[in-house]
Amino acid sequence: MDAATDSKLHVVTGRANPALAQDIAQHLGIELGETHLGNFANGEIHCRFGESVRGMDVFIIQSHGESHFAEGGRSINDALMEHLIMVDAARRASADRITAVMPFYGYGRQDRKAEGREPITAKLVANMFESAGANRLMSVDLHSGQIQGFFDPPFDHLVAMPVLVDYLESIESTIGETLVVVSPDAGRVKVAERYANALHADLAIVHKRRVRGAKNTVEAKEVVGNVEGRTCVLIDDMVDTAGTIVAAAEQLVERGARTVYAAATHGVLSGPAIDRLKNSVITKMVVTDTLPLPSEKQIDKIEVLSVAKIIGDAIEAVYQNTSVSEIFGGHNQN
């Protein structure tokens, strides 16, 4: 890759999702930088880069999610702290520019105060990365576009839409009819509308009500739009406990939908998610590899698509000082 700047491209990864980072590096035609990461006996994380990063354009890849990179597994908090430590190490090693690449942005759902005496932890995470020394952030399908404004330096918001649309077009080709794109709640209508436009599909909405004061608890109430006899696809940014997506699918079937697919960028799949999906009316749940899918969660109903090319192209654009938005035709602007 020819450089548009004097700085050398250097890409490294944390331990949360090394497979994705390796695929990104392969797409870029480079080798991942050597990084020595480990834990002290009390769980504290230690980082040391295996080679000089002085004057380099450093991209540090880490998904903020539960992982199994150490005995007993690690939480989202371990992954987040490791990312911050790596950014700090690069800054102290005199990297020219540091881009924190977070395929999944931790604490992104807490982007406002929904009730009194609550934090805005999406802003706190942005503050921590700025304090650690990140000059730029890059993430895929933020829960809310406003998070970009929580970080004063540049923030590149990527979308998995090209990958998911290609998959959904293959479904349309197989079944020989146009899908109905369904938003699982009113907050995702704008995103669902983009998918519907890309697929030249109809749009429907499942109205849901969150149970006040109860986390991960929603009630699907009503379907707006005609889904009778149609093949529907629910579109969301993430599937966590799968309560929302499964309840929405049941509502669609009750309203006469023939088949229901679901597509989400981030497969968090916490707690009862796998059992819920196994027992649901959903034919196939499609997610991307922004978060690793451990073997115990790999079931026939779940298919994983890669966003390595999307992130790799964005890294190359940033390194070459060209437009990231042009990669997505402007559809990455919420």
N, C-alpha and C positions, 0 to 999 in steps of 0.2 A: 504494500500500500504506500503510495507516494504521499508525503506529508505536505500540508499547506502551511505549516508552521515549523519553527526550528525545534520544537519539543518532540521527543520520541514518544510514540504511543506505548502505554504499558497497562495491561489489564490483569487484575488479580481478583481472587474470589475468597469469600469467607467459607465456612463449613456448612452453611444452611442448605445450599442448593448447588453443589459443585457440578452436577451433571449439566445443568442449564448453562453455567458459566463456560464449561468445556465446549458445548455446542456453539456458544456465541464466539468464542475464540476461533473455533474451526471455521465458522462462517467468515470471520475477518481474515483468516489465513495467517494467524499468529499463534504463538504459544502463550499460555497463561504464565504470568510471573510467579516466581517461587515465593511462597509465603509460609513461614513457620508459625503455626497457631497451636496453642496448647492450654491446658488448665493447671493451675496450682491445686494443691490438695484441698484447699477450701473452696474451689470452684471458680476463683478469679481467673480471667482470661489473659493470656500473654500473646503478644504478636511481635514478630520480627521479620522484616522483608529480607529475602535471601540474596538480593542484589541491590545495587544503588538505584534510587529513583530520583536522584537530584536532577532538577531541570526537566523532568518528564511530565507528560500529560497522562495522569494516572486515573484509571476508571476502576472503582472498587465495587464489585458485584456482591450483593447479599440480599436474600429475601428475608423479610421479617416474619417468620412463622415457625411453628413447632417443627423440629427436625430430629434426626436420629444420628447426629454426627459424633456422639459420645455415648458411652455406656449409660443407660437409663434415659437417654433422650435429652433434648434441650428445648426450652420454651421459647416463645417469641421474644421474651425479655433477654435471654442469652444471645439470640441472633442479633437483636438490636444493639446490645452493648458491644458485641464483637465488631459490628460494623463501625460503630463510633470509635472504638479503639484502633481499628485499621486506618480510619481517616486521620486520627491524631498522629499515628506512627508515620503516615505519609507526609503530613505537614512538617513534623519535626525532622524528617529526612530530606527536606527541601525540595519536594515535588513542585513543579511549576504550576500545575493546575490539578485540582482533585475533584472528580465527579463521583458522587455516591450514587450508584445504580441500584435501586431497590425495586425489583420486579413487583413485589408486594409491599406496600407502604404500611408499616405497623401503626396501629391505633388510628387508622384513617377514618373509622366510623365516628369517632368522638371529635367531630369538627365544629361543634357548637354546643351551647348549653341547652339541653332539652328540658331540664328541670333545674330548680335552684340548687346552689351549692355543689355544682358539678364542674369538673375541669374541662379544658379544651385540649386534650392530649395530642391531637394532630398538630396543633401549633407548638406544643412542647417539644415534640419530636423534631420539627423543623428548627426550632431554636437550638436544640442540642447539636444538630449536624452543623449549623453555622458556627457555633462555639468550638466544635471539634476541629474546624478548619476546612469544611467542604466549600468549594467555590461554585458548585453546581449540583443539582439533584436531577435524577431521572427515574421515573416510575411508570408503571403500566396500569391503566384504568383505575384512577383514583376513585374512591367512594364518592367524593365531591370535588368538583373542579376548583372550588374556592381554596383548597389546600395549597394550590400553586402560589397563592398570595401570602401564605404564612412564611415563606422563605424569601428573603429580600434579593439574593442573587438569582441567576436564571434557574428556572425549573422546567425541564422538558417532560411534558405529559404525553406518553405514548398510548396507543389503543390497540387492543387485540382484534379489532373488528375485521381487518383483512383476512386473518386466519380463520375466524369463525364464519365469516360470510362465505368463504370458499367451501367450507364443510357443509354449510346449510344449502348452498347451491347444488352440491352433490346429492343431497337428500331430495331436493326438488326434481333433479334429473332422474333419480331412481323411481320416485313415486309418480312422476309425470303430472304434477300439479303445483300450483303456487302455495307456499306456506302462509299461515297466519302468524305474524309476529305478535307476541303477547308480553306486555309489561306486567310484572308481578305486583307492582304497586304504582301509585301515582308519581312517586319520586323518580322513577326510571323511564317515564314516558318519552322524554326527549331522546334518550339513548335508543329505546326501542323503535322510535320513529325513524332514526337514522338507518337502522337495520332494515326496517320495512321498505324504505326508499331504495336502499342498495339492492334489495331482493325483488323490488316491484311487488311487494306483498301487502296484504291487508293488515290492519293494526287493531288489536284489542287490548283491554286493560282489566286486570283483576284488582278490584278495590279491596284493600285490607285495612284492618284496624290493629294498631299495636296495643297490647295490654299495658296500661300505664304502670310504671314501677317494676315491671317484670322484664328481665333481659331475655332476648331470643324467643319472645313469645308474641305471636301474631295470630289474628283470625282473618281468614279470607272470607269476604262477605258477598261480593257481587261481581259479575262479569259484564263489562261494557263492550259491546261489539258482537258480531255474529260469528260463532265458531262451530255451529252445528254441521256435522259431517265433514269437518275440515281437519287437516293435519296442522297442529299448532306447535310453536317453539317459544318457550319462555326464555327471556333474555335478562340477565342480571350481571352485576359486576362481580359478585362472589356468592358462593354457597357455603354457609358455615354449619349450622346444625341441620340444615335442609328443611326446617319447619315451614318457611315461607314458600319455597318452591314446590314442596309436596302438597301443601294445602291449596296452592294456586292450581296445580295440575288436577286435583280432585274436583275443584270448581269447574274447570274446563270440561272434564268428562261428564259431569252432571249436566252441563249445558249442551251436551251432544257432540263434543269433539271426538273425532275418530281415533286419533293418535296424538300423543303429547311428547315432544322432545324438550330438553332444557339445555341451555348453554350459558356458562358463566366463565369469566376470565380466571378467577381465583378459586381453586378448590381447597378451601380451608378444611371442610369436612370434619368438624369437631363432634365429640360426644356421640349422640345417637344418629348422626348423619347417614352413615353407611347402612344401618338397619332400616332407617326410614326410606332410603332410596331403593333398597332391595325389595321392600314391601309396597312400594308406590306404584301408581299407574303410569309413571314415566317410562317410556320405551328406552331412551338413551340420555344420559347426562354427560355433556361434553364440557371439559375444563381445559385449561392450558397448564403448562409446566412452570408458571411463575412460582408455584410452591411444589415441593416434591411430594409424590404420592407413594407412601410406604406400601410394601407388599401386602400387608394385612387389609389395606383399603382398596386394593385393586380388584374390582368386581366387573363382571361382564357388562353391567349397565353403564360403567364409566369409561369414557374414552378421553385420552389426553393428547392435546395438540401442542406443538412447540411454538414459542414466541422468540426463539433464538435469532431468527433472521430479522425480525422487527427490531429487537434491541441492538443487534449487531449493526444494522443499517443506521440506527440513531447514533450509536457510538461513533461510527465512521463519519456521519454528517457533522457531529460536534467537533471531532478531531480535525476535519477538513474545513471547519468554519462555513458550512453550507446549511441550508434550511432543513430543520427537522419536520416542520409542518408539511412541507411538500411531499414527504414520504407517504403521508396519510391524506393528501388532498385537502388539508385543512380540517379534516373530521376529528382531529385530536383536540380541538378547541371547544371546551364545554361552555 
